[in-house]
Amino acid sequence: MSAVGIVGELTESVAGFWLERNARERTILTAGAALIMLGLVYAVFFGPALNGRVQLQKSLPSLRQQAADMQAMAREAARLAGVTSPPPAIVTKESVEALLTQKGFKSPTVAVSGDV
């Protein structure tokens, strides 16, 4: 059976069902169908939109605070990008021996190579 035949059969059965009903039953069925359609439209379109709006109103202050914090961090990063740290101190044999003596270690021999 083709799709057109199935649709035609369904249309005939619905039309027969509708014609068997009196005016009062048709009014009640029409009102019920309208209420179901309104409920579906609300559930699909308006309900999620209203819930999303309430959720955004709750989260908007914290999102604004996060945006302000990020902007402050970006300004701080831009400011620090131009600042350079001083070069590290040169390690010498005397500085190593002085540090070891200061910490209470006694080393008989300290050798400093050029790659330190």
C-alpha positions as CSV (number, residue, x, y, z in Angstrom):
1,M,0.0,0.0,0.0
2,S,1.4,3.4,-0.9
3,A,1.7,6.4,1.4
4,V,-1.1,8.2,-0.6
5,G,-3.4,5.3,0.0
6,I,-2.7,5.2,3.8
7,V,-3.3,9.0,4.1
8,G,-6.5,8.7,2.1
9,E,-7.7,5.9,4.4
10,L,-6.8,7.8,7.5
11,T,-8.6,10.9,6.2
12,E,-11.7,8.9,5.5
13,S,-11.8,7.3,8.9
14,V,-11.3,10.7,10.7
15,A,-14.0,12.3,8.5
16,G,-16.4,9.4,9.4
17,F,-15.6,9.7,13.1
18,W,-16.2,13.5,12.9
19,L,-19.5,13.1,11.1
20,E,-20.8,10.6,13.7
21,R,-20.5,13.2,16.5
22,N,-23.2,15.7,17.3
23,A,-22.5,19.5,17.5
24,R,-21.9,19.4,21.3
25,E,-19.3,16.7,21.0
26,R,-17.6,18.4,18.1
27,T,-17.3,21.6,20.2
28,I,-15.8,19.7,23.2
29,L,-13.4,17.9,20.9
30,T,-12.4,21.1,19.2
31,A,-11.8,22.9,22.5
32,G,-9.8,19.9,23.8
33,A,-7.6,19.9,20.7
34,A,-7.1,23.7,21.0
35,L,-6.0,23.3,24.7
36,I,-3.6,20.5,23.8
37,M,-2.1,22.6,21.0
38,L,-1.8,25.6,23.3
39,G,0.0,23.4,25.8
40,L,2.4,22.1,23.2
41,V,3.2,25.6,21.9
42,Y,3.9,26.7,25.5
43,A,6.0,23.7,26.3
44,V,8.0,24.0,23.1
45,F,8.4,27.7,22.7
46,F,7.5,29.8,25.7
47,G,8.4,27.6,28.7
48,P,12.1,27.1,27.8
49,A,12.4,30.8,26.9
50,L,11.0,31.9,30.2
51,N,13.1,29.4,32.1
52,G,16.3,30.5,30.3
53,R,15.5,34.2,31.0
54,V,15.2,33.5,34.7
55,Q,18.4,31.5,34.7
56,L,20.2,34.3,32.9
57,Q,18.9,36.9,35.4
58,K,20.4,34.8,38.2
59,S,23.8,34.2,36.6
60,L,24.2,37.7,35.0
61,P,25.8,39.4,38.1
62,S,28.4,36.7,38.5
63,L,29.2,36.8,34.8
64,R,29.6,40.5,34.9
65,Q,32.0,40.2,37.8
66,Q,34.0,37.5,35.9
67,A,34.2,39.8,32.9
68,A,35.4,42.7,35.0
69,D,38.0,40.4,36.6
70,M,39.2,39.2,33.2
71,Q,39.5,42.8,32.0
72,A,41.5,43.7,35.1
73,M,43.8,40.7,34.5
74,A,44.3,41.7,30.9
75,R,45.3,45.2,31.9
76,E,47.7,43.8,34.5
77,A,49.2,41.4,31.9
78,A,49.6,44.3,29.4
79,R,51.3,46.4,32.1
80,L,53.6,43.5,33.1
81,A,54.5,42.7,29.5
82,G,56.7,45.8,29.4
83,V,58.4,45.1,32.7
84,T,61.5,43.0,32.6
85,S,63.1,41.3,35.6
86,P,66.8,42.1,36.5
87,P,69.3,39.6,35.2
88,P,70.3,36.8,37.6
89,A,73.4,37.3,39.6
90,I,76.6,35.7,38.2
91,V,77.7,32.6,40.1
92,T,81.3,32.8,41.2
93,K,83.4,30.5,43.4
94,E,83.4,33.1,46.1
95,S,79.6,33.5,46.2
96,V,79.1,29.7,46.4
97,E,81.7,29.4,49.2
98,A,80.1,32.4,51.1
99,L,76.6,30.8,50.8
100,L,77.9,27.4,52.0
101,T,79.6,29.0,55.0
102,Q,76.5,31.1,55.7
103,K,74.4,27.9,55.8
104,G,76.9,26.1,58.0
105,F,78.4,23.8,55.4
106,K,82.1,23.4,55.0
107,S,83.4,22.3,51.7
108,P,87.0,21.7,51.2
109,T,86.9,22.2,47.5
110,V,84.4,24.2,45.3
111,A,84.8,24.0,41.6
112,V,82.8,26.3,39.3
113,S,82.8,25.6,35.6
114,G,81.9,28.1,33.0
115,D,78.4,26.5,32.2
116,V,76.9,27.3,35.6
